[in-house]
Amino acid sequence: MKENSSFFAARVAWLTALLVLFILGFAIRLYDLTDLPLEFHSTRQLLSALKARGMYYQTLSETEVPAGHRSFAIQQWKFRASVEPEFFERVVAFTYQFTGEQVWIARIYSSLFWMIGAVFLFLLARGLSSTDGAITATAFYLLSPYAIVASRSFQPDPLMVMLIIIFLWAVYKWAQQPASYIWAIIAGLFGGFAIFIKLVAAFFVIGGGLGALLASLGQRSLREALKQPQVYVLSVLGILPGAAYVVYGVFIAGYLGRQFGGRFIPSLFLSPSYYLGWIAMLNLVIGGATLTMALLGLFFLEKEKLRFILSLWAGYALFGIYFNYHISTHDYYSLPLIPIAALSIAPLADWFFAQLAKLTITRMTRLAAYCLLLFGVSMSLWNTRAQMKSVDYRPDVAMWTEISEKVGDTTLAALTQDYGSRLAYWGWRSAANWPQEGDIIYRKDRGGNFDFEKTFRELTDGKDYFLVTDFDQLKRQTLLQEKLSELPVVFSGEGYIVYDLRK
């Protein structure tokens, strides 16, 4: 009777802790829901927002929206670069038909994707360690500060991470039952869908698949394991969707080929900025202390499970080597590392809870430990909430509207945030965009050069005004400052200056 009572109490404790984690995780992602999508990689979020608006406006008649707005919205959708399939944007655009154009709808979808991923992360982490370890892993995945902000952004990455996690859960199930076609099919479908949503998922899907294959080796050799037909079912299902998209985008539609350039820059391997940048991204995404605990957790895994997790880390490492420019400059490229780190922390947490149980015989030990864990994440959540509350982007709409009204029907060159996306989304105007400092450096890293006078002449040819709203960038580009100082100011306001190019 006492054993049953202890088991029931432990079960209630971890179910309560898990429920609280999910409530807190979803609630913090809905905080400040209707603010503009500018808090996290606004360039990428506005790319999806412009595409979704164009898709939505295409379904509207000219009696429902102004004809000029409709044609401009569709033009911006078609004009903007396409790297990934526009699946998420189409889901949001479809929802607009019921809610109207509310860009915060995407935040709800992204948050739901991340929460669904948390369910399967918990199940996988429990299979790799224990319930205690799985709860700790889920807490980190749901409530780490970077994950909160990144997982509610309007971009395909939260959906991709969710699909990767479901794939890892299914493929690990297959590793435990390698003769099962069901798990091979499920894993193949979700892995293929993840790669279709964003091709970079292939590094993590392949890493997870190889890790599961290695984990399934018992008395068999690798050659014998590769003879299983389930391996090829899984592989074909995983390859087909992404391969079909690449073939269509490169050879049929022709828009995808140019997007693959500039991902790998060999010269960066000789540059300290690559390694220091990657370290900085890791520190931002998961933190140095968490990275250390995740790596320490590997020492507490059994051999078969260690093979699985090490393959995930190897996939991330190869990903960072291939996308060497982006891994050291774009923090969200390391977003898939969050579930990998969470899974690696689980066995360390399991060991910690086991040691804690040995030190005391009280029945309240596990509950007290969970309360301590929840207290820590609550403090972190409060800081994240305060950070969200500290900035309100809503007044920016008035500025972009004001600029649009003042410039009228003139033609523009511009140095603005997000390559003119804010002007296009809220000002309903397009402009020839002046490159940012990072673009100039990127061009030089790839062996190109930057001729200022030629670029300025080509960009401003036939334009009436030069709009500046990104003054931080202007300070970094002294040649542009000098050139613009020679031009008369047509008008200015809080946050912008417009120069006259007609003189």
Secondary structure, DSSP 8 states (H G I E B T S, - for coil): -HHHHHHHHHHHHHHHHHHHHHHHHHHHHHTTTTS-S-SS-HHHHHHHHHHHHHHHHHTS-TTTS-HHHHHHHHHHHHHS--SS-SHHHHHHHHHHHHH-S-TTHHHHHHHHHHHHHHHHHHHHHHHHS-HHHHHHHHHHHHHSHHHHHHTTSSSSHHHHHHHHHHHHHHHHHHHHSTT-HHHHHHHHHHHHHHHHH-TTHHHHHHHHHHHHHHHT-SSS-HHHHHT-HHHHHHHHHHHHHHHHHHHIIIIIS-SSGGGGTTS--GGGGG-HHHHHHHHHHHHHHT-HHHHHHHHHHGGGS-HHHHHHHHHHHHHHHHHHHHTHHHHTT-GGGGTTHHHHHHHHHHHHHHHHHHHHHHH---TTHHHHHHHHHHHHHHHHHHHHHHHHHH---TTHHHHHHHHHHHHTT--EEEE-GGGGHHHHHHH----EE---HHHHHHHHHTT----HHHHHHHHHTT-SEEEE--HHHHHH-HHHHHHHHTS-EEEEETTEEEEES--
